[in-house]
Amino acid sequence: MPFCSACGEPLKEGDRLCPACAAPVPPKPGPREVKPILSLEPRPSPRVLPGILLTGGIFVILALIFLLSGRGKEPSPTPPPPAASPAAPQADQAAKPTVTPGGETPAQLNLAGLQAYQAGNLEEAKDLFLKAAKADPANAKAWNNLGLALRQLERTPEAVEAYRRGLKAQPHFALTYKNLGVALEQLGDKTAAAQAYLRYCQLAPDAADADQVRQWAENLLK
């Protein structure tokens, strides 16, 4: 039952005014319009459908014919890429360092030997230099350092042998010639010592002591 919105008095159907307060009674709202969510396209007439189906069927048949006609053909083989020319070896390519059974490289052994030599541990230094030289016989620095340690241990003949093995590996390692001259002079072989000194001066003419060493060699030859 409807009620008056002003005084709350019950109303009857068809009342336009409230019998108690004479307030106008609003009319009932009409049905609301519902908008479509999706616009619907007009359906094709039954006469158009057979034409669409016929056109689609023709397209499918043509596609199948095209696919079947290409099955029997094998694709043309792709030519192989041209063979790469061999690369020229790099002149400055570093060789892989030799690793000893203990896992150290000759350079690491040589460095450890220098540290032991500077600390006064001559025997330990000698052993480390010897390991480095044996691991890399072409390492002139290791042979030179081995000769230094042996000479300090007063094993001069062995030092001379170490120097000569280093020079055999690298004949142009200048420092070894000077150390060899010192060892040979200690052994009393002045001529061989002078020759080693002069060879040092030839290989290292710009060395700070080159003139002094040359004069000493000339004195030995007199």
Secondary structure, DSSP 4 states (H G I P E B T S, - for coil): --B-TTT--B--TT-SB-TTT-PBPPPPP-PPPPPPSSPPPPPPPTTHHHHHHHHHHHHHHHHHHHHHHHHSPPPPPPPPPPPPPPPPPPTTPPPPPP--TTS--HHHHHHHHHHHHHTT-HHHHHHHHHHHHHH-TT-HHHHHHHHHHHHHTT-HHHHHHHHHHHHHH-TT-HHHHHHHHHHHHHTT-HHHHHHHHHHHHHH-TTSTTHHHHHHHHHHHH-
